[in-house]
Amino acid sequence: MNDTPDFESRSFLIEATLRRDQVPSFDAYPYKLAAIRHLETLPLHPAVTFLVGENGSGKSTLLEAIAIAAGFNAEGGSKNFNFSTRASHSDLHRNLRLSRSHKRPRTGFFLRAESFFNVATEVDRLSVSDSYGERSLHEQSHGEAFIALLKHRFGPHGLYFLDEPEAALSPARQMAALVRIHHLVSEGSQFIIATHSPILMACPDALIYSVGDHGLAPIRYEDTEHYALTRRFLNDTAGMLEKLLGPVKDT
């Protein structure tokens, strides 16, 4: 993890600030969520920023709001996508101020695992499948389609938002995604990712924020609960199973 990144010279987005004086109530959703309630200014790494935490902590809600504030469609896709099947996003983006560098991304994409089917449908409707590989995304498994997206649609000098991309990926495919992300970073791209995957968050040039009751705080990869629990389970599977399930009777 790079502790002193040169944010302004390398970033597209430098930081996100909550306009706290414009928040109607911190007792109402989404402002009551831990990730939002304590938010003031969130510096964004010029390469990769990870938001990690338990379900319901608000990491995906925050990622979504930053993506929308940056000009992306609420349900995912590129800035050229403007379809809507069901409005489920909050108004948080209206109360965020993004600090941008003088650089402008050449391309970008907002990937939401939960609405990827709708994005694939829009790709077919717009007849732009060739930009996403040789086959329609609907003709591939969820994991294959996501890898095709990373490989064919994502390019250099891009700004990318990924919400729990590991949901469709096997461990091997997560490693492939990690390689592709690292390659795109070397070509001047910036990523903001909400994830539970200890494989993805191992990206070497990244800033990891832990989201909890305290709000958001930088954390070392090895200190994340995701890493610690996974390592403990793999190193002592029998002991962890006994702790979780109780003594296992011989059969």
C-alpha positions in Angstrom: 0.0 0.0 0.0 1.3 3.4 -0.9 1.1 5.7 2.1 2.0 8.9 0.4 0.4 8.9 -3.1 0.7 12.0 -5.3 -3.1 12.4 -5.5 -3.3 15.5 -7.6 -0.9 14.6 -10.4 -2.1 11.0 -10.9 -5.8 11.1 -10.0 -9.0 11.8 -12.0 -10.9 12.0 -8.7 -9.0 13.4 -5.8 -11.5 13.2 -3.0 -15.2 13.1 -2.1 -16.7 15.5 0.5 -20.1 15.3 2.1 -21.8 18.6 2.3 -22.9 18.0 5.9 -24.8 21.3 6.2 -27.1 20.1 3.4 -28.0 16.7 4.9 -31.7 16.8 5.9 -31.2 14.3 8.8 -28.5 11.9 10.0 -31.2 9.8 11.4 -32.6 9.0 8.0 -31.3 6.6 5.3 -28.7 6.7 3.8 -27.2 9.3 6.1 -27.6 7.1 9.2 -25.3 4.4 7.7 -21.9 4.2 9.3 -20.0 5.0 6.1 -22.0 8.2 5.7 -22.8 9.4 9.2 -19.2 10.2 10.0 -18.1 11.1 6.5 -16.4 14.5 6.0 -13.8 14.2 3.2 -12.6 10.9 1.7 -9.3 11.0 -0.1 -9.2 8.7 -3.1 -6.1 6.9 -4.2 -4.9 7.6 -7.7 -4.7 3.9 -8.5 -7.1 1.8 -6.4 -9.4 2.7 -3.5 -11.1 -0.2 -1.7 -14.1 0.1 0.6 -14.4 -3.0 2.7 -16.8 -3.8 5.5 -19.8 -5.8 6.6 -23.0 -5.9 4.6 -25.2 -2.9 5.5 -22.3 -0.7 6.5 -22.9 1.6 3.6 -19.8 1.0 1.4 -21.9 0.2 -1.7 -24.2 3.1 -1.1 -21.2 5.4 -0.9 -19.6 3.9 -4.0 -22.9 4.3 -5.9 -23.2 8.0 -4.9 -19.7 8.8 -5.9 -20.2 7.1 -9.3 -23.5 9.0 -9.9 -21.9 12.3 -8.8 -19.1 11.6 -11.4 -21.7 11.3 -14.1 -22.4 7.6 -14.4 -25.8 5.9 -14.7 -27.3 4.8 -11.4 -27.8 1.2 -12.6 -24.4 0.9 -14.1 -22.6 1.2 -17.5 -20.8 4.0 -19.1 -21.7 7.7 -19.0 -23.6 7.1 -22.3 -26.0 4.7 -20.6 -29.2 6.4 -19.4 -31.6 3.5 -19.0 -33.6 2.9 -15.8 -35.5 -0.2 -14.8 -36.0 0.6 -11.1 -34.9 3.7 -9.2 -33.3 2.3 -6.1 -30.5 4.7 -5.5 -30.5 7.4 -2.7 -30.1 11.1 -3.1 -26.7 11.0 -1.5 -24.9 12.0 -4.7 -26.6 15.4 -4.6 -24.9 16.1 -1.3 -21.4 15.0 -2.4 -18.8 17.3 -3.8 -16.1 15.7 -5.9 -12.7 17.2 -6.2 -11.2 16.5 -9.6 -7.7 16.9 -11.1 -7.0 18.7 -14.3 -6.9 15.3 -16.0 -10.0 13.8 -17.6 -10.5 10.1 -18.1 -10.7 8.8 -21.7 -13.3 6.2 -20.7 -15.1 4.8 -17.7 -17.6 2.3 -16.3 -19.7 1.7 -13.3 -20.2 -2.1 -12.6 -22.9 -3.1 -10.2 -23.1 -6.9 -9.7 -26.9 -6.7 -8.8 -27.8 -4.9 -12.0 -25.3 -6.3 -14.5 -28.1 -8.2 -16.3 -29.8 -4.9 -17.1 -26.5 -3.5 -18.4 -26.0 -6.5 -20.6 -29.5 -6.0 -22.0 -28.8 -2.3 -22.7 -25.6 -3.3 -24.5 -27.6 -5.6 -26.8 -30.3 -2.9 -27.3 -27.6 -0.4 -28.4 -26.0 -3.0 -30.7 -22.6 -2.3 -29.2 -21.7 -5.9 -28.2 -18.6 -5.8 -30.4 -17.0 -3.5 -27.8 -17.5 -6.1 -25.1 -16.0 -9.1 -26.9 -17.1 -11.5 -29.6 -20.4 -12.7 -28.0 -23.3 -11.0 -26.3 -22.9 -10.7 -22.6 -26.2 -12.6 -22.2 -24.6 -15.6 -24.0 -22.0 -16.0 -21.3 -22.1 -16.9 -17.7 -22.0 -14.0 -15.2 -18.3 -14.6 -14.5 -17.4 -14.9 -18.2 -19.3 -11.7 -19.0 -17.5 -9.8 -16.3 -14.1 -11.0 -17.4 -15.1 -10.0 -21.0 -16.0 -6.6 -19.8 -12.7 -6.1 -18.1 -10.8 -7.4 -21.0 -12.6 -5.8 -23.9 -14.5 -2.7 -22.6 -12.1 -1.4 -19.9 -9.1 0.5 -21.4 -6.2 2.8 -20.4 -6.7 6.1 -18.7 -10.2 5.1 -17.5 -12.2 5.8 -14.3 -13.9 2.6 -13.0 -16.3 1.9 -10.2 -16.8 -1.7 -9.2 -19.4 -2.8 -6.7 -18.6 -6.3 -5.3 -17.3 -7.6 -8.6 -16.3 -10.9 -6.9 -19.9 -11.9 -6.6 -19.7 -13.7 -10.0 -16.1 -14.8 -9.9 -14.4 -18.0 -8.9 -11.1 -17.6 -7.0 -9.2 -18.2 -10.2 -11.3 -15.5 -12.0 -10.8 -13.1 -9.1 -7.0 -13.5 -9.6 -7.5 -12.9 -13.4 -9.5 -9.7 -12.5 -6.7 -8.6 -10.1 -4.1 -9.0 -12.9 -6.3 -7.0 -15.3 -6.9 -4.2 -12.8 -3.2 -4.0 -12.0 -2.4 -3.8 -15.7 -5.0 -1.0 -16.3 -3.6 0.9 -13.3 -0.2 0.8 -15.0 -1.8 2.3 -18.0 -3.1 5.3 -16.1 -6.6 4.1 -14.9 -8.2 4.7 -11.5 -10.5 2.3 -9.7 -12.8 2.7 -6.7 -14.0 -0.7 -5.5 -16.4 -2.0 -2.8 -15.5 -5.6 -2.1 -15.4 -8.5 0.3 -12.6 -10.3 -1.6 -9.2 -10.7 0.1 -7.9 -11.7 -3.3 -8.9 -8.4 -5.0 -7.9 -6.2 -2.1 -4.4 -7.6 -2.3 -3.8 -5.2 -5.2 -0.3 -3.8 -4.4 -0.9 -0.1 -5.2 -4.1 0.6 -3.3 -5.6 2.4 -0.3 -8.0 0.3 1.8 -10.7 1.9 3.9 -12.4 -0.2 6.6 -16.1 0.7 7.0 -17.5 0.1 10.5 -19.3 1.8 13.3 -16.4 4.3 13.4 -17.1 5.3 9.8 -14.2 5.0 7.3 -10.6 4.5 8.3 -7.5 3.5 6.4 -6.3 0.0 7.2 -3.4 -2.3 6.2 -4.4 -5.3 4.0 -3.1 -7.8 6.7 -5.2 -6.1 9.3 -8.5 -6.4 7.5 -11.0 -8.9 8.9 -11.4 -10.4 5.5 -7.7 -11.4 5.3 -7.5 -12.5 8.9 -10.6 -14.7 8.9 -9.7 -16.3 5.5 -6.1 -17.0 6.6 -7.3 -18.4 9.9 -9.9 -20.7 8.2 -7.4 -22.0 5.6 -4.6 -22.6 8.2 -6.9 -24.3 10.7 -9.9 -25.6 8.9 -10.7 -28.3 11.4 -10.4 -26.0 14.3 -12.6 -23.3 12.7 -15.2 -25.8 11.7 -15.4 -27.1 15.3 -15.7 -23.6 16.6 -18.4 -22.8 14.1 -20.3 -26.1 14.1 -19.4 -27.8 17.3 -17.7 -31.2 17.7 -18.1 -33.4 14.5 -19.0 -37.0 15.3 -17.2 -39.8 13.6 -19.3 -41.7 11.1 
